[in-house]
Amino acid sequence: MHHHPFVPLRLGLQHTHWQQLFFANTGLVILDTAPVNIGNNVLIGPQVGIYAAYHPLDVATRIAGYEAAKPVTICDDVWIGGHVSILPGVTIGRGAVIGAGSVVTHSIPPGVVAAGNPCRIIKKPASAHNTGSRKTNNMHIKTARYSFFNQAPVNSSTLYFQAVKP
């Protein structure tokens, strides 16, 4: 008997866990055939995909319906921009920011700004816990209030920003 390192595909598993407070915009997709852990104060932009599942590269094994999975962890205080894909086995460290459109193929350390395909570190921010208002490129950005989910289903709420000249 030939042993495959993959398990047969099973649907309907629920392995997503989140802390008390997180925000998800519209279109969040989570494939959680392995644990997906989302920390406190996590902001997730629109059309984000979090994928714990993956398929074997071998055609015969894939056609036979085998699948594998690796856990995904998003630590506290992370901001994930819109249209980001987070692949199996990734951990995103506390306070990290992931730029819109990124494909996160490997773990990202705490407190950095990372973006691209594949996602890579762009810079370390001055403070991993900036709140309220700040100056960016001669624009004053004032964040609006937003609601976090408290063990509630994901819906189409939106986070808004107001940009004004200083």
ZISULDA-V592572 format. One record per helix or strand. SS is the DSSP state (@ for helix, = for strand). FROM is the first residue (numbers start at 0). LEN is the number of residues. If there is no record, write none. Layout:
BEGIN
SS:FROM:LEN
SS:FROM:LEN
END
This chain:
BEGIN
=:6:2
=:15:3
=:21:3
=:28:3
=:35:3
=:41:3
=:48:3
=:52:2
@:58:5
=:65:4
=:71:3
=:78:2
=:84:2
=:90:2
=:96:2
=:102:2
=:107:1
=:111:4
=:116:1
=:119:5
=:132:4
=:138:5
=:148:1
=:160:5
END
